[in-house]
Amino acid sequence: MPQEIPPGLAQLPDSREQKTSGYVLFCAFTAIIGGFNAGYNAGVPNISQDTIINCVPNPDSRSFFPDCLPMTPWTWGFAVGVFAIGGLVGSTLAGSLTARFGRKKTLFWNNFIFLIGGLMLAMSTSIPIFILGRVLVGVSSGVVGVAIPAYLAEISTEKLRGSLGIGLELSQMLGIFISQGLCIPLIGIPGWRWLMGGTIGPALLQMVLLPFCVETPRFLILKGNMVKARTSLERLRRGYHIELEFQEMIDSQKVPAASRVSLCSRNSCASPIFPKSPTTPTMKPLNILQILRDHKLRKPALVGISLFAFQPLSGIIGIVYYSTAIFERVFGPKKAEFVTVGIAAMNMIMTFISAVVIERAGRKVLLLISEVGMVLASIILVFASLNSIDSAVVAGAIIFVASFAIGLGPITVVMIPELMPTSAVSAVVSMANNVGWICTFSIGLITPVLNERLNSFTFCIFVVINIIAILFTIFLVPNIRH
């Protein structure tokens, strides 16, 4: 039954037609600082490896901190790889944390783990301390991978949801770009310690800004706190009437009729329908087993989780881990650093382009463009490697990264909050991130073996995987656009 708008609000435009607001962008910016931090920690070991593990210790140094931490390549690979194990732990915990305490509080307290991990990395005196620091920043990165997509989707206007949802991926790309850019002037002793401790700055900044942001209205409705939910939505949609959008949020969560708020203004809610208590019991968050048992929720949940698996399985991990070695062979060690930074910049630019065109093109179209591009790039990499055409290898790597960045990279993060009801988002995003982290760690672990056994044919495997991804997208992924 259509809802009536109170006379005092009839002259205001409908909040569902709002494009964006300064306050929504402020809250989104504050949230994605965590994504920047995750990207920074993922990218910072790439160029700084030699300085950290290969320097000759100075016996005359009076510093309490050693100049470097000598490691074998296997030990360094483990120290870098445990970031993914930490991410798996963080994403596992984040589902229950965001469902119980909220998206905002989870992001706030998560920064303490970033701070502790950053301090351990910057002040590490032994390899175990360094590794533990990597685990901790990985845990925090896993948490933000779950909390930020939910937060962005639930504060965004309908017209901005896709573009704003890509904010997480864009901030991660920016973090990688900044970390690798800083490596060039700061590489050396003790510059690598400043690089590793760089995660502390964004964590402190987010802790300062988050108190000025609202908790999401959808989460507050989920917890039954209708008054705070309404206040939160009014702040996000200032200058618009929120009555219809607010009721849609309630209806979308299957709140019992007795718990629904009448569409009066907050100052005239004397209706018996409106709860006198500031909180109202509502639907509890669902766990992953409940979701998979529900025939209506099972398919969209599996689609979202599968897209997260296709991200690392596409071959992007192999490109990221071994691009520096490829560029060093072609350009030499010094120029390779700048080329690597340039690739990170291009990755960020392509993600930004995706954010601009996502609502016009739709999610499905960009995913298909991305997957087809990665198939073609993989074929180029195989052909160029077999024929020792280094310039073509570099071109293939660039096309691969650009293709990934315009579709499969950013859009997977957007899809789940759009496919699932609020009560299921935390559990599905958490599970999807778990699958993604497991695939990331596994591909990182087996890629050296694949390179050794298959050599130039390694990317034939990724050709097959990306063709499967294309078929999956064509037949199972809905084309969402606003």
GIGIGI-V361899 format. One record per helix or strand of 3 or more residues. SS is the DSSP state (@ for helix, = for strand). FROM is the first residue (numbers start at 1). LEN is the number of residues. Records with the same first field share a line. If there is no record, write none. Layout:
SS = FROM-LEN  FROM-LEN
This chain:
@ = 7-3  15-3  22-22  45-10  73-29  103-20  127-29  158-8  167-20  191-6  199-12  217-6  226-11  243-10  257-3  266-3  288-6  295-37  333-29  363-24  390-17  408-12  422-55
